[in-house]
């Protein structure tokens, strides 16, 4: 578990990692090869944080400022490694704990390190959280079903977690909307705020998804209409 003022490697990416979320990665830059080898050797997790600017993923991290990154991220634990040619690697990682960045600095190998604090969700009234979770559960199920309709994949066997926190993080993982919306969910200070945010985001995104599915179905119906060769005479 993270302690206050922990010193961890940071990996700025164009992705929002939630606790419990699986994240495959292809490691090819020399600096990140070194970072991952260090994590494997020590058993340490690394932090995944959403890049706020293009500069955050530039080769020279010494030029980075704190504002180039969003302040809340998630530690990633490496669960599988496939070693490739030239030291490249395919990884499977899983999100673990949320953290908030206090400071950043470049490592000797030119990957980013950060001093971070754990960022646990604040405890709240269990009855209110239970009520919100009961509203969220069918929304997550419906959204997953609509994703299945849109992608043509069979997601009927998908099981939803019973834990309210895990359910809300799953909702954030499933969302197909803007990264800024996902980051707002990840940055929620309390479980109530997290679930309420997930409900609002799912409601908005599901309406967009349904519209897209209906528009695509209408287009398919038009394409299947028999062709009639009209004459202008």
Secondary structure, DSSP 8 states (H G I E B T S, - for coil): ---TTEEEEEEEESS---TT-EEEEEE-SHHHHHHHHHHHHHT--EEEEEBSSGGGGSS-GGG--GGGB-SEEEEEEEEEEEE-GGG-EEEEEEEEEEEEEEEEEE-TTS-EEEEEEE---B---HHHHHHHHHHHHHHHHHHHHHHHHHHT---TT----SSHHHHHHHHHHH--S-HHHHHHHHT-SBHHHHHHHHHHHHHHHHHHHHHHHHHHHHHHHHHTS--------
